[in-house]
Amino acid sequence: MPATLRILLVAVGLIAGPMTTAASEPWAAIAEVRDFATETGDDLWPGYGTAPFGILLIEAEKETLACQVAPNGFEAQGRMPTTGCEYFTRERGALPANLLAAMPVFGPPSTIVVGTPDGAGLSLAAWKRTLLHEHFHQWQTNLPGFYDRVAALDLADGDQTGMWMLAFAFPYADPEAAVAHRQASLALAHALQVRGQPQFNEAFRTYMEARTTFRAAVGERAWRYAEFQFWQEGVGRWTEIVLGLRYPDAGVRAAAAELEQRTLAQLIQTDLSETGRQFAYAYGAGEAMLLEACGSQWRTDYPQTLTLGDLLKDAAARCNAL
């Protein structure tokens, strides 16, 4: 994150006072998601349920931090009845009300930084579904050696804030890259459409060929970045969908089903020059769906890598699609 933002995070004032009923409503939803992650998340990703779940809620006039140790600048408020965590408050700072992210704003571990459902412009169900995605990022960054492995990708160009992950100079506007991406995305969509059918293996092979062409079109360094984004954000979206579909709240299940359909549609309707970095969400989620179609072994191997490429080759071999 930018150094100026880090300074703003530390330099804001303090606020005290008990939590009102209205203010506790988002926290009831957060507690529900946290309980679900603890009880169910490990079925998908071992350690997901016990990964740090610190969260900073951005409200109209204050920011509330819970379930992690607070840095200087926050005032302790006691234990929150909904989450059972110690919580801390400070006056509203410069963070936008529509923020939905997991990042090491106070240093590791990552904190979920999120506006209220109204502030984020989401229904309560979609907001809870999104928390599942952001907690997956907390799980990712808690993997052994995560930050050292990311540094070894050699993509930051000296940036120490993490903003390179958002601002990397990927050739989104390059015509050759755009054509190769569209062909690969359509091939991926087709392979997903024929899962469980006799033509699936051939469709998988066709996709892997198109993926190789896409890789060549963007160049080795940009592809290293793309692979990391598929691994990080694409699998984050896939996790959001899968856990959302298992959620006890029917509204969250419906929101997850909508996101799944939207993701599949985005693979067909995608335009690299228009979507920019956002293309990686649907594309990487589609690759995770393809991996899952050949069994769950990829999830065992996933924590040891920062790329989906080798996992796809292994999955293709298991599905006899090489």
N, C-alpha and C positions, 0 to 999 in steps of 0.2 A: 504494500500500500504506500501511497505517496508520503514523504516525510512531513509535508504540511498537514496532511490529514492526521498523522500520528500525533503531531503537536496539538492539534485541535482536540483530539480525544482526551489528552491529558489536562488541557488548560481550562476546561469548562468548570462551572461552579457546582454547588451542592444544593440538594433539596431534601427535606425530611418530611415525615408524616406517615400515618398508617395507610395501608392499601384499602381503597374503597371497593365496594361490590362491583361497580362498573369496571374498575381497573383490573379486577381479578379475573374477568371473563376470558381474555386471551390466555391468561396463565392456566386456567382450567383446561383449555385446549392443549397447551404446551405439556401439561402434566399427563394428559391422556396419550399424546404422541410418545412422550418419554416412556410411559409404562408399556405401551405397545412395542416400542423398540426393544425394551429390556426383555419382554416376554416372548417376542416372536422374531425379532431381527436376526438372532443367531442361527435360526433355521436356514437363512439365506447366506449370511456372511458371519462366520464365527468371530466373535468379538464386537459385533455391531452393538449389541445390547449393553456392553460395559464400556464402550468408548466414551470419552468425555462429552458431556451434553451441556456445556456452558452456553448461555443464551443472553443476548442483549436486546431488549425490546424497546423500540423507538416509539414513544408516544407523543402526544401533542406538545406537552410542556416538560417532559422529563424522559430520561432513559433509565431502564431498570435492568440490572445485571443479576443473574441468578445461576446457581449450580456450579459456580467456580469462584476462586479467590479473586477479590476485586483489587485493582491497582489503586494508587493514590488518586483522589478526586471523587471518590464515591463515599457515600455515607451509609453505614450499616443500618438496616431496618429490622433485623431479627430473622425469624424463620417464616417462610411463606407457607401458609396452610395447604395450598393446592399442590405445590411441588415437593414440599418437605425440605426445600433447600434454603440456605441462608441467602438473603437478597440485599441488594445495595442500589441506591439511586443517586442520580445527579441531574442537574438541569439539562434540558435539551441542548445538544450541540449542533454541529454542522452536518451530521449524517442525514441523508434524505429519508423521508417517511416511507418511500416505496422500496427500500433496500431489502433484498433477499439474498443473503450470502453467508458463507462460512469462511472465516479468515482469521489469521492470528493477529487481531487488532491489538492485543495486549501481549503479544509474543505467544509461542506455542503453550498450550494446545489451541487449536482453532476454536473460535467462538461463533455461534450462529448470531448474525446481526440482522434483525428483521423488524419491519414496521408492523403495525397492527393489520388485520385483514382489510379494514377500510383504507388505511394508509397505503397498503400495497395494491389496492384495487382488486382484491380477490375475494371470492366467497370463502366462508369459514372452512368448507370442505377442501377447496383447492389450496388454501393456506396450510391446513394440516398436512395435506399430501406433499406440499413443497418442503415442509419441515423434515419429512423423511429423506428427501434428496439432500438437504443441507447437512443432516446428521451423517449421511453417508460420506460426505466430504470430511467430517470430523473423524470418522473411522479411517478413511484413506490417510489423512495426515498423521494419524496415530500409528500407522504401520511402521515396523522397525526400519530405521534409516531413510525414511521418506524424503526428508529435505536434502540429505546428501545425494540421494539417487536423482532427485530433480535437478540439483546443481550440476550433476555429472552429464545431464543432457546438453549442457553448454549452449543454452538458448537465451540466457538473460542479458548478455552483452553488458555486463557490469551493473545492471539494475539490481538494487538490494531491496526494493519495495514489493516485489511480486507483480507489479503492474505489467511486466512483459507478457504475462499469461493472457492479458486482455489486448495488448497493443502490438503483439508480434506481427512483423511485416510479411504475412502470408499472401501469396499472389491471388487474392480473391478476384481481382479485376482482369487477370490474364486470360485471354480468350481460349488458349489451349488448355489451361487448367480448368476453366469453366466447362468446356466440352467433355473433358475426361471425367470430371466430377459428375456431371449429369449422367453420363453413360454408366459409371460405376453405381451411382445412386439408384438408377432404374434397374440395373441388374440385381442389386441388393433387394430392392422392393419385390422383384419377381421371385427371387429365391425364397423370400419370406412368404409370399402368396402361395407357394406350392409346397410348403413344409408338410411332411407326412404323405406326400404323393410320389408316384414313381419317378417323375421328372425332377425331383428335388436335387439329387446328386449332380445331375448335369447343370442345373441352374446354379448350384454352389460353385462348380468348376468355372462356369462362365463369369460369375461374380469375381472370383479370385483373379481371373485374367484381367478383368476390367479394373480391379483394384491396383494391379501391377502397373497398368497404363496410367492410372491416376497418380500413382507414386512418381513415375518417371516425369510426368508433366509438371509437377510442382517442384521437383528437385529434392535432394537428400535432406538438407537442413529443414526446409519447410515441412517435409514429410515427417521428420522427427517430432516437430511441433504438433502436426495433425494427429499423429499416433497418440501423443500424450493427451490431447484434448478428447479423442475418442475414449481413451482409457479413463480419464477423469470425469468429464461431463457427460459423455454418452452413456457410460455405465451408471453414472449417477441418475440419469433420467430413467434408465431401465429399472434400476432399483426402486425409484419413486413409483413407477408403474406397478411393478410386481408386488411390493409391499402394500401399496395403495389398494390393489385388488384383494388383498387378504385382510384389510382393515375391518374392524367390527362395525364401524359407522357406514351405513349404506350410502350416505352422501359422499364420503371419501372414495368408496369403491366406484361410484359413478364418475367421480372426477378423474380417477385413475383410468377408467375405461375410455373416457373422452380423450385423455392425453395419449393413450395408446393409439387410438384411431387417428388423432392429429399427427402423431409421429410418423405413422405409416403413410399418411397423405403427403407429409412434407418430403418424404423420400422421392415421391413422384413429381411433385410440383416445385422442387428446389431450384434455385438460381443462385449460384455461388456469389456473384457480384452483388446481389441484393441482400442475401442473408449474412454475409461476412462470417465471423466466428461462430454465429449461432448454428451454422450448418452442422457443426460437430455434434450437437446434442441429438438430433434425429439420426444422423449417420452412425454415430457410435452406439446409440441405443439399438438401431437396427442390427449392427454387428453383434451386439450382446444377444439379441433374439436369435440370430443365426447360430451363435455358439451354443446357446441353450438347446437348440433343436437337435444337437448332436450329443447331448448329455451334460451333466453338471460338473464334469471334471475340470472344465475351464475355471470354475469358481475357486477350486482348490489351488490352482496355479496362479490365479490373478494377482494375489498380493505380492508375488515375487518379481513382478515385471511392471513396466510403465507403458506397455504397448499391447495392442490386441493382435498384431500380425502373427506372431508365433502361435498364439492361442488358436487363431483361425486355421493355421496349417495343421495343428494337432487335431482340431475338431473335424476338419475335412478328411483327415486320415481315418478317424473313427467312423465317419459316415461314408467311407469309401468314395469320397468325392475328389480325390487327387487324380 
